[in-house]
Amino acid sequence: MDTQVGLELCTAGSAEMLTIQGNCTIVPGMLIIHSPVFPMLEISRTDDYSSTLLQDQIGNIYSLFSRHLPSPEHLYAITPYMLLSDEQQRHFLSRVDEIRAKEQELSYVNYPAQRQLLTTIIRMFRQETLLEHAYLFSHQLAQTPQPLPHKRQVLMTFLLALNQEYKQHRTVQYYAEQQHLSPRHFAAIIKEESGYTPMEWINMVTINQAKNLLRQPGMLVKQVADELGFPEQFTFRKYFKTHTGISPTEYQNKKIN
């Protein structure tokens, strides 16, 4: 399963999130960016929380920005959530409905040429919608950002790397070596700048992604373990229960019932 990027519109309830800028509360009408480039962790959500999510594979979107990625200073200036107007919300939801309708239509198309054409149309509609709303967030880039202090740069670099590599690398030493720092010095900077140790960040990112996967209908625990890079299902179950107090299956049942 490739890494996904996307946008999520909160339509009911609320959720507490942690971003590099600090804590925030997501309420109805807020649009959230889901991307390794914008680290964001869900701390909690109300029982009535609901949302509409539109995603695409990161490679399909990254290729459009690869030559024009903002600097870390610019990225730090962008908050990965924004409140849409009523008209903007209706537009986003209508575009998602249109994409879903075409995906449903695709299941009834048998002729290969027609399937290929409709598949391309769906992909283009999805990318157009994601890019259109990414443009709204890009307005935050209008002002020249202030240079980041060294310690804040270390934190930003760590979180960007972590959100892209957490499946393969979950040790503090790996991320410290990336920045040519000793694990002890690196850990002290991350703790000072964010209030969390590097290991706490690593565990939070991994558990947050595990929960996102476990919420998907029909997702098996073994599939989640494989997707997150755990060597076996048992290891993942033990890891998840250690950090949440319940097993992955119990978490899925809790979300379903």
VENFEN-V139089 format. One record per residue. N is the residue number from 0. RES is the residue in one small letter. SS is DSSP state (A for helix, B for strand, O for the rest). NEAR is the number of other ideal C-beta (glycine too) atoms within 10 Angstrom. Layout:
n: [N/N]
res: [RES/RES]
ss: [SS/SS]
near: [NEAR/NEAR]
//
This chain:
n: [0/1/2/3/4/5/6/7/8/9/10/11/12/13/14/15/16/17/18/19/20/21/22/23/24/25/26/27/28/29/30/31/32/33/34/35/36/37/38/39/40/41/42/43/44/45/46/47/48/49/50/51/52/53/54/55/56/57/58/59/60/61/62/63/64/65/66/67/68/69/70/71/72/73/74/75/76/77/78/79/80/81/82/83/84/85/86/87/88/89/90/91/92/93/94/95/96/97/98/99/100/101/102/103/104/105/106/107/108/109/110/111/112/113/114/115/116/117/118/119/120/121/122/123/124/125/126/127/128/129/130/131/132/133/134/135/136/137/138/139/140/141/142/143/144/145/146/147/148/149/150/151/152/153/154/155/156/157/158/159/160/161/162/163/164/165/166/167/168/169/170/171/172/173/174/175/176/177/178/179/180/181/182/183/184/185/186/187/188/189/190/191/192/193/194/195/196/197/198/199/200/201/202/203/204/205/206/207/208/209/210/211/212/213/214/215/216/217/218/219/220/221/222/223/224/225/226/227/228/229/230/231/232/233/234/235/236/237/238/239/240/241/242/243/244/245/246/247/248/249/250/251/252/253/254/255/256]
res: [m/d/t/q/v/g/l/e/l/c/t/a/g/s/a/e/m/l/t/i/q/g/n/c/t/i/v/p/g/m/l/i/i/h/s/p/v/f/p/m/l/e/i/s/r/t/d/d/y/s/s/t/l/l/q/d/q/i/g/n/i/y/s/l/f/s/r/h/l/p/s/p/e/h/l/y/a/i/t/p/y/m/l/l/s/d/e/q/q/r/h/f/l/s/r/v/d/e/i/r/a/k/e/q/e/l/s/y/v/n/y/p/a/q/r/q/l/l/t/t/i/i/r/m/f/r/q/e/t/l/l/e/h/a/y/l/f/s/h/q/l/a/q/t/p/q/p/l/p/h/k/r/q/v/l/m/t/f/l/l/a/l/n/q/e/y/k/q/h/r/t/v/q/y/y/a/e/q/q/h/l/s/p/r/h/f/a/a/i/i/k/e/e/s/g/y/t/p/m/e/w/i/n/m/v/t/i/n/q/a/k/n/l/l/r/q/p/g/m/l/v/k/q/v/a/d/e/l/g/f/p/e/q/f/t/f/r/k/y/f/k/t/h/t/g/i/s/p/t/e/y/q/n/k/k/i/n]
ss: [O/O/O/B/B/B/B/B/B/B/B/B/O/B/B/B/B/B/B/O/O/B/B/B/B/B/B/O/O/B/B/B/B/B/B/O/O/B/O/B/B/B/B/B/B/O/O/O/O/B/B/B/B/B/B/B/B/A/A/A/A/A/A/A/A/O/O/O/O/O/O/A/A/A/A/A/A/O/O/O/B/B/B/O/O/A/A/A/A/A/A/A/A/A/A/A/A/A/A/A/A/A/A/A/A/A/O/O/O/O/O/A/A/A/A/A/A/A/A/A/A/A/A/A/A/A/A/A/A/A/A/A/A/A/A/A/A/A/A/A/A/O/O/O/O/O/O/O/O/A/A/A/A/A/A/A/A/A/A/A/A/A/A/A/A/O/O/O/O/O/O/A/A/A/A/A/A/A/O/O/O/O/A/A/A/A/A/A/A/A/A/A/A/A/O/O/O/A/A/A/A/A/A/A/A/A/A/A/A/A/A/A/A/A/O/O/O/O/O/O/A/A/A/A/A/A/A/O/O/O/O/O/A/A/A/A/A/A/A/A/A/A/A/A/O/O/O/A/A/A/A/A/A/A/A/A/O]
near: [11/9/17/16/22/19/24/18/22/23/14/11/15/16/19/14/21/19/18/19/12/10/11/18/11/23/13/15/15/21/22/23/21/17/20/19/19/20/24/22/18/17/13/9/17/11/5/8/16/12/18/16/13/21/15/18/15/17/11/15/20/15/9/12/12/9/6/6/11/16/12/17/15/15/20/19/18/21/16/20/20/17/13/17/9/8/8/16/19/11/15/20/14/11/18/18/11/13/18/13/11/15/14/9/13/14/8/6/14/7/9/8/8/12/13/11/12/16/14/10/14/18/14/10/17/22/14/12/21/21/14/13/22/16/9/14/17/13/10/14/14/7/9/8/16/9/10/18/10/9/13/17/17/21/24/18/15/25/26/17/17/22/20/16/16/21/14/8/16/19/12/19/12/16/26/21/13/15/14/7/17/11/15/9/12/21/17/15/20/25/15/11/17/18/11/16/14/25/13/14/24/20/17/19/21/21/19/19/18/23/18/15/18/19/12/11/6/5/16/14/19/14/15/24/22/15/16/18/14/21/9/11/16/10/11/22/18/13/19/26/14/10/13/14/9/12/14/24/13/13/20/20/11/10/10/8/5]
//
